[in-house]
Amino acid sequence: MRRLRKWRAFALVAILPLIPRFCLASEGLDVPEALDQKVSLEGLTGISLFFARTYNENLLLYAIYCTVLMAVVGIIIAYVTDIVLKSLGMEVHKIEHKE
């Protein structure tokens, strides 16, 4: 039984690195272009200028802002929907999942 396990481990170590070659996953791909796109700041004011300037200067910070903003907007939509449904007389509560 031990011999079979060693053989199986050896086979995995030998075969796994060859799988991309069998699939031809590494051929025919070009190097992607760099993302050097800039947003024009002409005529922007307020929050639009803030987000455009952040996008131009720091993409990671822009991605964090967008992610947090989407979460906040989702939470606001959920609470507004909750208030509207309660005002219509529907019962709104968490669903209990039973397995």
Residue pairs with C-beta under 8 A, 6 or more apart in sequence:
20 26
35 59
38 56
39 52
39 55
39 56
40 52
41 49
41 52
41 53
41 56
44 52
51 62
51 65
54 61
54 62
54 65
55 62
82 92
85 92
86 92
